[in-house]
């Protein structure tokens, strides 16, 4: 019960942040639009995991897990798109990795559990 509440709050925070970026028009570049699309697909999988609902087939979620995780690493760590804006200062790689593990890690943990 407590875990379901945690996961529901987590999905809400992810969705709220993404909708905020969408409303503010932050998804300007092609890369950021692809990132948004990948995020929406992974959230659908996380929603299926949290609600214990079968959405699509497990093989699709295995592909989404691998592809989404690869995209997050490539886009988030190496491409550093910054939604089409120049950052005020460069974020150190270690901070980026910690941010990824803390904030995006639970998404891929849940998606892994759902897929496998």
trRosetta pair geometry for C-beta under 8 A, 3 or more apart (Angstrom, degrees):
i j d omega theta_ij theta_ji phi_ij phi_ji
1 4 5.9 -53 -152 30 28 111
1 5 6.8 28 150 -17 61 103
2 5 5.6 -53 -154 34 36 113
2 6 6.5 40 148 -20 67 103
3 6 5.5 -51 -150 35 35 115
3 7 6.3 31 154 -16 67 106
4 7 5.8 -54 -145 40 31 109
4 8 6.2 34 155 -21 65 107
4 50 6.5 117 -140 -170 71 86
5 8 5.7 -55 -145 36 29 112
5 9 6.4 29 156 -17 64 106
6 9 5.9 -60 -152 37 28 109
6 10 6.3 29 151 -21 65 109
7 10 5.4 -53 -146 36 33 116
7 11 6.4 35 155 -19 66 102
7 46 7.5 -163 -171 171 105 98
7 49 7.6 -125 -164 104 147 98
7 50 4.3 -175 131 -114 134 114
7 110 6.7 122 -132 -103 117 142
8 11 5.9 -50 -147 35 31 109
8 12 6.4 33 152 -19 62 108
8 50 6.4 141 -68 179 65 143
9 12 5.5 -57 -151 37 31 115
9 13 6.4 32 153 -20 66 104
10 13 5.8 -53 -148 34 31 110
10 14 6.5 29 155 -16 64 105
10 106 5.8 -89 -158 115 152 143
10 107 7.7 -164 154 -71 120 71
11 14 5.8 -57 -149 38 32 110
11 15 6.1 27 156 -15 66 111
11 43 6.6 115 -145 -156 92 96
11 46 6.0 175 -96 118 104 121
11 47 6.3 97 -134 -83 148 77
11 50 6.4 -82 -35 -14 138 162
12 15 5.9 -59 -144 41 27 109
12 16 6.0 28 159 -21 65 110
13 16 5.8 -54 -142 36 27 111
13 17 6.4 27 159 -18 63 106
14 17 6.0 -58 -151 36 27 109
14 18 6.4 20 156 -13 64 110
14 39 7.6 -162 171 -176 111 110
14 43 6.3 -175 114 -103 132 116
14 46 8.0 46 49 71 159 160
14 107 6.7 104 -95 -85 154 123
15 18 5.8 -59 -146 40 31 108
15 19 6.0 27 159 -16 68 109
15 43 6.6 108 -75 -151 90 151
16 19 5.9 -56 -142 40 28 108
16 20 6.2 34 156 -24 63 107
17 20 5.7 -55 -151 33 28 115
17 21 6.6 27 153 -16 63 104
18 21 5.8 -54 -151 37 33 110
18 22 6.2 34 150 -21 66 107
18 36 6.7 132 -159 -135 110 87
18 39 6.0 -180 -106 126 142 144
18 40 7.7 162 163 -70 158 76
19 22 5.3 -52 -144 37 35 115
19 23 6.1 35 157 -19 68 105
20 23 5.9 -54 -144 37 28 108
20 24 6.3 17 159 -8 63 112
21 24 6.0 -63 -144 46 28 105
21 26 4.1 -73 -166 48 84 131
21 27 6.3 86 138 -37 103 88
21 36 7.8 -152 99 -97 124 114
21 83 7.2 -129 -161 -107 118 148
22 25 7.8 35 174 -70 29 28
22 26 7.4 -69 -62 39 23 86
22 27 6.2 -1 -105 3 62 123
22 36 7.0 108 -82 -139 101 141
25 28 6.8 51 157 -68 80 90
26 32 7.0 -122 131 173 74 148
26 83 4.5 -23 172 -169 90 150
27 32 4.5 -165 -140 126 64 110
27 33 5.2 105 169 -81 110 63
27 35 7.7 -152 -125 63 103 96
27 36 5.1 -5 -114 -35 146 142
27 83 6.6 -80 -89 -139 35 100
28 32 6.3 42 43 51 51 140
28 83 6.3 87 23 169 92 75
28 84 4.0 -67 73 18 118 159
29 32 4.7 92 56 9 84 100
29 33 7.0 -146 95 -5 44 87
29 81 5.9 -146 68 -174 146 123
29 83 6.8 177 16 -165 102 34
29 84 4.1 167 -34 -70 105 102
30 33 5.7 -57 -150 37 32 111
30 34 6.4 33 153 -19 66 104
31 34 5.7 -53 -150 36 32 112
31 35 6.3 36 150 -22 64 105
31 75 6.5 165 179 -132 106 107
31 79 6.2 -155 -163 153 150 147
31 81 4.4 -162 98 -95 134 151
32 35 5.3 -48 -147 34 36 118
32 36 6.5 42 151 -22 64 100
32 81 5.6 -164 -58 123 86 143
32 83 4.8 78 -104 -118 151 62
32 84 6.4 -79 -7 -22 138 93
33 36 5.6 -47 -149 32 34 113
33 37 6.6 34 151 -17 64 103
34 37 5.7 -55 -150 37 34 111
34 38 6.3 33 153 -18 67 105
34 71 7.6 -134 138 -156 105 131
34 75 7.8 -160 94 -94 107 143
35 38 5.8 -53 -146 37 30 110
35 39 6.3 35 153 -23 63 107
35 71 7.2 174 -109 156 65 116
35 75 5.5 164 -92 169 112 160
35 81 7.4 -154 -23 40 142 146
36 39 5.6 -55 -149 35 30 115
36 40 6.5 32 154 -21 65 102
37 40 5.8 -50 -149 31 32 111
37 41 6.7 29 154 -15 63 105
38 41 5.9 -58 -153 38 32 110
38 42 6.4 27 153 -15 67 108
38 67 7.6 -135 -135 126 112 95
38 68 5.5 155 180 -121 104 81
38 71 5.0 -116 -145 104 166 160
38 72 7.7 -161 128 -56 137 75
39 42 5.9 -59 -147 39 30 107
39 43 6.3 32 155 -22 66 106
40 43 5.7 -54 -148 34 30 112
40 44 6.7 37 152 -24 62 100
41 44 5.7 -48 -155 26 34 114
41 45 7.0 32 148 -14 62 102
41 64 5.8 -140 141 -141 113 122
41 68 7.0 -151 90 -83 106 122
42 45 5.5 -52 -156 36 40 114
42 46 6.4 40 147 -19 69 103
42 64 6.4 171 -90 162 66 110
42 68 4.6 117 -77 -146 121 156
42 107 6.0 54 144 165 124 117
42 108 7.6 -35 -162 -83 133 66
42 111 5.7 -43 -158 -84 89 146
43 46 5.4 -51 -145 38 38 112
43 47 6.2 45 152 -24 67 102
43 107 7.6 -49 -85 -143 61 116
44 47 5.6 -50 -150 33 30 115
44 48 6.6 34 149 -19 62 102
44 55 6.2 -125 158 121 98 156
45 48 5.6 -51 -152 34 34 113
45 49 6.5 37 150 -20 65 103
45 55 7.2 -143 -100 72 47 120
45 61 5.3 134 -128 -130 122 103
45 64 5.7 174 -51 107 147 145
45 65 7.5 -162 161 -65 166 79
45 110 7.7 143 120 117 87 91
45 111 4.7 54 116 -124 130 91
45 114 5.3 160 174 89 90 152
45 115 7.1 1 -165 -54 132 93
46 49 5.4 -50 -150 34 36 115
46 50 6.2 33 154 -18 68 106
46 107 5.8 -63 -75 -147 142 71
46 110 4.7 61 -128 106 86 134
46 111 5.8 -52 -69 -64 77 81
46 114 7.2 -143 -96 -18 32 148
47 50 5.9 -54 -143 38 30 108
47 51 6.1 5 166 4 66 113
47 53 7.5 -26 130 50 79 117
47 55 7.5 35 86 -6 95 152
48 51 6.5 -68 -135 52 23 93
48 52 7.8 62 168 -116 54 5
48 53 5.0 -107 -137 74 66 79
48 54 6.8 62 -162 -122 118 15
48 55 4.2 -120 -87 17 132 110
48 61 7.7 -111 74 -94 146 138
48 114 5.6 97 93 -150 102 138
49 52 7.5 12 -180 -74 26 44
49 110 4.6 156 92 174 158 94
49 111 6.8 -120 -31 -85 143 33
49 113 5.8 91 -143 84 129 101
49 114 3.6 -94 -76 -67 102 115
50 110 6.9 0 -52 -160 82 137
56 60 4.3 -69 151 62 132 147
56 61 6.6 147 88 -43 115 87
57 60 5.2 102 59 2 72 100
57 61 7.5 -145 99 0 41 88
58 61 5.6 -59 -149 41 40 109
58 62 6.3 46 152 -25 71 100
58 115 6.0 121 -162 -160 75 51
58 116 7.7 112 -169 -85 114 28
59 62 5.5 -47 -149 30 35 115
59 63 6.7 34 152 -15 63 103
60 63 5.8 -58 -155 38 33 110
60 64 6.2 33 148 -19 68 107
61 64 5.2 -48 -139 39 38 114
61 65 6.1 46 155 -26 66 101
61 111 6.9 -160 -174 -173 99 80
61 114 5.6 -108 -178 116 150 98
61 115 3.7 -156 123 -100 102 87
62 65 5.7 -48 -148 31 29 114
62 66 6.6 21 157 -10 62 106
62 115 4.6 142 -74 180 55 120
62 116 6.9 88 -98 -66 95 77
63 66 6.1 -58 -145 42 30 104
63 67 5.7 20 161 -9 67 116
64 67 6.0 -60 -134 49 24 105
64 68 5.4 25 166 -20 65 117
64 111 6.9 -115 110 -170 103 125
64 115 7.1 -161 59 -86 91 130
65 68 6.1 -57 -135 39 17 107
65 69 6.2 14 164 -15 58 112
65 108 6.9 110 -151 -151 83 82
65 111 5.0 166 -102 135 91 109
65 112 5.7 109 -145 -86 139 59
65 115 4.6 -90 -27 -7 137 163
65 116 7.9 -43 10 -24 172 95
66 69 6.1 -60 -146 38 23 107
66 70 6.3 22 157 -16 61 110
67 70 5.8 -57 -146 38 29 110
67 71 6.2 30 155 -20 65 107
68 71 5.6 -54 -147 36 30 112
68 72 6.3 33 155 -21 65 104
68 108 7.2 -173 106 -102 112 97
68 111 6.9 -60 68 152 146 168
69 72 5.7 -50 -146 33 32 113
69 73 6.5 28 156 -15 64 105
69 108 5.5 85 -91 -130 103 137
70 73 6.0 -59 -151 38 30 108
70 74 6.1 22 157 -12 67 111
71 74 5.9 -61 -142 43 28 105
71 75 5.5 13 167 -6 69 117
72 75 6.3 -59 -129 48 20 100
72 76 5.2 2 177 -2 62 126
72 100 6.9 131 154 -146 112 112
72 104 5.9 164 -162 164 144 152
72 108 7.4 -111 24 -59 159 131
73 76 6.5 -52 -113 48 15 99
73 77 5.5 -21 -171 18 55 122
73 78 7.4 38 141 -3 65 103
73 100 7.8 74 -98 -159 61 153
74 77 7.2 -60 -113 49 8 86
74 78 5.4 -47 -158 43 48 119
74 79 6.2 46 146 -20 71 107
75 78 7.5 -13 -46 53 7 77
75 79 4.9 -35 -135 37 43 128
75 81 6.6 -26 -166 -6 87 115
76 79 7.7 38 -1 44 16 88
76 80 7.9 47 176 -78 25 53
76 96 6.7 161 151 -180 89 108
76 100 5.8 121 130 -95 147 117
76 104 7.4 -96 -82 -10 169 165
77 80 7.6 -33 154 -54 16 83
77 93 7.0 57 -157 -144 94 88
77 96 5.7 134 -113 133 71 132
77 97 7.0 44 -107 -76 119 75
77 100 7.0 -21 -62 -53 101 152
80 87 7.9 -62 173 -16 110 131
80 91 8.0 -176 -131 44 119 102
81 84 6.8 -4 164 -46 92 48
82 85 5.2 -103 132 65 104 70
82 86 7.0 80 97 -117 150 13
82 87 5.1 -126 -117 -51 152 91
87 90 6.5 116 87 -86 132 38
87 91 6.9 -92 -177 -18 163 89
91 95 5.3 -113 177 81 94 125
91 96 5.6 110 119 -59 116 95
92 95 4.7 92 65 6 85 104
92 96 7.1 -152 98 -6 45 88
93 96 5.4 -56 -150 37 36 115
93 97 6.3 35 154 -19 69 105
94 97 5.7 -53 -147 36 32 111
94 98 6.4 32 155 -17 65 106
95 98 5.8 -53 -146 38 31 111
95 99 6.2 35 153 -21 64 107
96 99 5.7 -54 -147 36 29 113
96 100 6.3 33 152 -23 63 106
97 100 5.5 -51 -148 33 32 115
97 101 6.4 29 155 -17 65 105
98 101 5.9 -55 -147 37 31 109
98 102 6.1 19 160 -10 66 113
99 102 6.2 -64 -141 43 25 103
99 103 5.7 -16 176 17 65 119
99 104 7.8 49 132 1 67 99
100 103 7.0 -72 -126 52 14 84
100 104 5.1 -39 -161 40 57 120
100 105 6.9 94 136 -46 60 84
101 104 7.5 -17 -54 56 9 78
101 105 4.6 30 -168 -49 44 133
102 105 6.4 44 -35 16 7 119
103 106 7.8 -69 179 23 20 97
104 107 5.4 -51 -166 31 55 120
104 108 6.5 39 146 -10 80 105
105 108 6.2 -68 -152 43 32 100
105 109 6.1 37 153 -24 70 107
106 109 5.3 -51 -141 34 36 117
106 110 6.3 34 160 -16 67 104
107 110 6.2 -61 -156 38 25 107
107 111 6.2 21 151 -15 63 112
108 111 5.3 -49 -136 42 38 114
108 112 6.1 47 157 -26 65 101
109 112 5.8 -54 -151 33 27 113
109 113 6.6 26 151 -17 62 106
110 113 5.6 -54 -148 36 33 112
110 114 6.3 32 153 -19 66 108
111 114 5.5 -54 -147 38 32 113
111 115 6.1 25 157 -16 67 110
112 115 5.9 -60 -141 40 28 105
112 116 5.9 -17 175 20 67 111
113 116 7.1 -70 -124 56 18 79
